[in-house]
Amino acid sequence: MDNKVKRSSEAENILAQINSQTKLGDLRKIAKDTKKNHDLAMELWSSEAFLPRLLAILIMDKKLLTQATLNKLDKDMLTHPFNERNNLMDWLMANQLAKDKKTIALMESWKDSDSALQRRIFWYYQARLRWTGQTPPDNTEDLLSFIEADIMKEEPEVKWAMNFLAGWIGVYDEKMRARCIKLGERTELYKDEVVAKGCTPSYLPEFITIEVNKRQNS
């Protein structure tokens, strides 16, 4: 943690409440009590620690999240281990970027971004549109064709999000289902993945079959 940064007493008080036992629900409670405060968010972000950065994201002002600011946050995330950096970017998408037309437009421009984290979010957001039941844009054919051509060339964090989108396309778009299953059989991505009980495997033939059955039996 970077102790050279001079922080306000409010920031120091909040940082003192966060430790390895802190849960996401605790962070949400602190954020609810704190309310939106972008300056404070940046102070918490300067701690360089994972949980304070998750909290910082919750109290950021989405209207101040320009492309330049997001590039800086993105660069900072790269100092974290692989899973933490993905969690930070996904959390930013869910809690801020997906809630404003301006930042949604930014995400939708990231398919060819130089940043792997931003490319991940382009694909993850498209998947989110489908699994949350929102009417997806009329881009399924183009996206699936791109995934079929490029998924095996991508970075691991992007590959996962592309596969995740193909899974949800296969679940919700019956015309595309066989094609999505075939993609999984060809790439064999996540075929040997071991998942916890009750979790759906990422391997497309299994993912699509399980999720379709859930919806037919509910």
C-alpha positions in Angstrom: 0.0 0.0 0.0 1.3 3.4 -0.9 1.7 5.4 2.4 3.4 8.4 0.7 0.1 9.9 -0.5 -1.4 12.5 1.9 -5.1 11.6 2.4 -8.0 13.2 4.2 -9.0 12.0 7.6 -12.3 10.7 6.0 -10.3 8.5 3.6 -8.0 7.3 6.4 -11.0 6.4 8.6 -12.6 4.4 5.8 -9.3 2.6 5.0 -8.9 1.7 8.7 -12.3 -0.1 8.5 -11.2 -2.4 5.6 -9.2 -5.6 6.2 -8.9 -9.1 4.9 -12.2 -10.0 6.6 -14.2 -7.3 4.8 -16.9 -8.6 2.5 -18.5 -7.0 -0.5 -21.7 -6.4 1.4 -19.6 -4.4 4.0 -18.2 -2.3 1.1 -21.7 -1.6 -0.2 -22.8 -0.5 3.2 -19.9 1.9 3.5 -20.6 3.2 0.0 -24.3 3.7 0.9 -23.4 5.7 4.0 -20.7 7.7 2.1 -22.7 8.4 -1.1 -21.2 9.6 -4.3 -17.9 11.3 -3.7 -15.4 11.3 -6.6 -12.6 13.0 -4.8 -12.8 10.5 -1.9 -13.0 7.7 -4.4 -9.7 8.8 -5.9 -8.1 9.0 -2.5 -9.2 5.4 -1.8 -8.0 4.3 -5.2 -4.6 5.8 -4.4 -4.2 3.1 -1.6 -3.4 0.7 -4.5 -5.2 -2.1 -2.5 -7.9 -4.3 -4.0 -10.8 -3.9 -1.5 -10.5 -0.1 -1.2 -10.4 0.1 -5.0 -13.7 -1.9 -5.1 -15.2 0.6 -2.7 -13.8 3.5 -4.7 -15.6 2.3 -7.8 -18.9 2.3 -5.9 -18.7 6.0 -5.0 -17.2 7.4 -8.2 -19.1 9.9 -10.3 -19.8 8.2 -13.6 -20.2 11.6 -15.3 -16.4 12.1 -14.7 -15.4 8.8 -16.2 -14.0 10.0 -19.5 -12.0 7.7 -21.8 -8.8 9.3 -20.5 -9.8 8.7 -16.9 -10.7 5.1 -17.7 -7.4 4.5 -19.4 -5.6 5.7 -16.2 -7.8 3.4 -14.0 -7.2 0.5 -16.5 -3.4 1.1 -16.2 -3.6 1.0 -12.4 -5.6 -2.2 -12.5 -2.7 -3.9 -14.3 -0.7 -3.7 -11.1 -3.0 -6.3 -9.6 -2.9 -10.1 -10.1 -4.9 -11.5 -13.0 -8.2 -12.3 -11.2 -8.2 -9.1 -9.2 -7.7 -6.9 -12.3 -10.6 -8.7 -14.0 -12.8 -8.3 -10.9 -12.0 -4.6 -10.7 -12.9 -4.0 -14.4 -16.1 -6.1 -14.2 -17.2 -4.3 -11.0 -16.6 -1.0 -12.7 -18.7 -2.1 -15.7 -21.6 -3.3 -13.5 -21.6 -0.5 -11.0 -20.8 2.5 -13.1 -20.2 2.1 -16.9 -23.5 0.2 -17.6 -25.6 2.9 -15.9 -24.9 5.9 -18.2 -25.5 6.4 -22.0 -22.1 8.1 -22.4 -20.1 5.3 -20.7 -22.2 2.6 -22.5 -21.2 4.3 -25.8 -17.5 4.1 -24.6 -17.8 0.4 -23.8 -19.4 -0.2 -27.2 -16.4 1.3 -28.9 -13.8 -1.0 -27.2 -14.0 -4.0 -29.5 -10.6 -3.1 -31.0 -9.1 -1.3 -28.0 -5.4 -1.6 -27.3 -6.4 -2.6 -23.7 -7.2 -6.2 -23.1 -9.4 -5.2 -20.1 -11.4 -2.8 -22.3 -11.8 -5.5 -25.0 -13.0 -7.9 -22.2 -15.6 -5.4 -21.2 -16.9 -4.9 -24.7 -17.7 -8.6 -24.9 -18.9 -9.0 -21.3 -21.3 -6.1 -21.7 -22.8 -7.7 -24.8 -23.3 -10.9 -22.9 -24.8 -8.9 -20.0 -27.4 -7.4 -22.3 -28.6 -10.9 -23.1 -28.5 -12.6 -19.7 -30.3 -9.7 -18.0 -33.1 -10.1 -20.5 -32.6 -6.8 -22.2 -33.3 -6.8 -25.9 -29.9 -7.1 -27.5 -28.9 -4.9 -30.4 -29.1 -6.4 -33.9 -25.5 -7.4 -33.9 -25.5 -11.1 -33.0 -24.5 -12.4 -36.4 -21.5 -10.0 -36.7 -20.3 -10.6 -33.1 -20.6 -14.4 -33.4 -18.7 -14.4 -36.7 -16.0 -12.3 -35.1 -15.7 -14.6 -32.2 -15.5 -17.7 -34.5 -12.6 -16.0 -36.4 -10.6 -14.5 -33.5 -11.3 -16.1 -30.1 -8.3 -18.3 -30.1 -6.0 -15.3 -30.9 -7.1 -13.3 -27.9 -5.7 -12.7 -24.4 -7.1 -15.1 -21.7 -9.3 -12.4 -20.1 -10.8 -11.5 -23.4 -11.2 -15.1 -24.6 -13.3 -15.8 -21.5 -15.7 -12.9 -22.2 -16.1 -13.8 -25.9 -16.8 -17.4 -24.9 -19.3 -16.2 -22.3 -21.1 -14.1 -24.9 -21.2 -17.1 -27.3 -22.8 -19.1 -24.4 -25.6 -16.6 -23.9 -26.2 -16.3 -27.6 -26.6 -20.1 -27.7 -29.0 -20.0 -24.8 -31.3 -17.2 -26.0 -31.0 -17.4 -29.8 -32.3 -20.9 -30.9 -31.2 -20.3 -34.5 -27.6 -19.8 -33.4 -27.5 -22.5 -30.8 -26.0 -25.4 -32.8 -23.4 -23.0 -34.2 -22.4 -21.9 -30.6 -22.1 -25.5 -29.5 -20.0 -26.3 -32.5 -17.7 -23.4 -31.6 -17.1 -24.9 -28.2 -16.5 -28.3 -29.6 -13.9 -26.9 -32.1 -12.1 -24.6 -29.6 -12.4 -27.0 -26.6 -12.1 -23.9 -24.4 -12.7 -24.8 -20.7 -13.5 -28.4 -21.6 -11.5 -29.7 -18.6 -12.6 -26.9 -16.2 -13.6 -28.0 -12.8 -16.4 -25.9 -11.3 -18.0 -25.8 -7.8 -21.2 -27.6 -7.2 -24.2 -25.6 -8.6 -22.0 -23.6 -10.9 -22.4 -23.8 -14.7 -19.2 -24.9 -16.6 -17.9 -22.5 -19.2 -17.4 -25.2 -21.9 -20.0 -24.1 -24.4 -21.8 -27.5 -25.1 -22.3 -27.9 -21.4 -23.1 -24.3 -20.6 -25.7 -24.0 -23.3 -27.4 -27.3 -22.5 -27.6 -26.6 -18.8 -28.8 -23.0 -19.1 -31.4 -24.0 -21.7 -32.7 -26.8 -19.5 -33.0 -24.5 -16.5 -35.2 -22.1 -18.5 -37.4 -24.9 -19.9 -37.9 -26.4 -16.5 -38.6 -23.2 -14.6 
